[in-house]
Amino acid sequence: MAVPALKLFSSAYLVRWFSFAAQSYMSAVEKPIPAMVISVCTAVVFPLILIAVLWPLGLNGLWLNVPGTSLLAAILAFVILNQFERKEMKPGMERAMKNA
């Protein structure tokens, strides 16, 4: 029973790092709201949603909760970083190019 559970659970480590890195980056550039959104969704929102969705799978659904949460958090982090880049980074780059 442990081997299949570990295989399902360990797949989370493929994408789990991305949401943590994005959360840390948002904190570093003084954007606490996006960092908090990523954190709260990773810790509370996504796991609760996935428990409800994966409930019919029984114990496998429980083991798939962590990888599913990690994947959803990585997608959310990607969207937030993409919006941040469009909103904050592009105007700064245009100004730098004009001044050069």
Residue pairs with C-beta under 8 A, 6 or more apart in sequence:
4 60
4 63
5 59
5 63
8 60
8 63
8 64
8 67
9 63
9 66
9 67
11 67
12 66
12 67
12 69
12 70
13 70
14 70
15 67
15 70
15 71
15 73
15 74
16 70
16 73
16 74
18 73
18 74
18 77
18 78
19 38
19 42
19 70
19 73
19 74
19 76
19 77
21 77
22 38
22 77
22 78
22 80
22 81
23 35
23 38
23 39
23 42
23 77
24 35
25 81
26 32
26 34
26 35
26 38
26 80
26 84
27 35
29 84
29 88
31 84
34 80
34 84
37 76
37 80
38 73
38 76
38 77
38 80
41 72
41 73
41 76
42 69
42 70
42 73
46 68
46 69
46 72
46 73
47 65
47 69
50 64
50 65
50 68
50 69
50 72
51 61
51 62
51 65
54 60
54 61
54 62
54 64
54 65
54 68
55 61
57 64
